[in-house]
């Protein structure tokens, strides 16, 4: 492969990588790329996952949560093994 052809390939690869980085920077959405047989994740440092977006519902459990922990439910199972 002539050196100019290799240089063009490197330029295209660098250009594609910069496009991916620009997209991640603009949208905040992580991107996954394959490199040397490994999958790499490019993400913004301040990325918040789905769990971080959940809202708290403190009044969901009415009563003492400790009662739920010690609830005996095994007698309610119907085992059809």
Secondary structure, 3 states (H helix, E strand, C coil): CCHHHHHHHHHHHHHHHHHHHHHHHHHCCCEEEEECCEEEEECCCCCCCCHHHCCCCCCCCCCCHHHHHCCCCHHHCCCCC
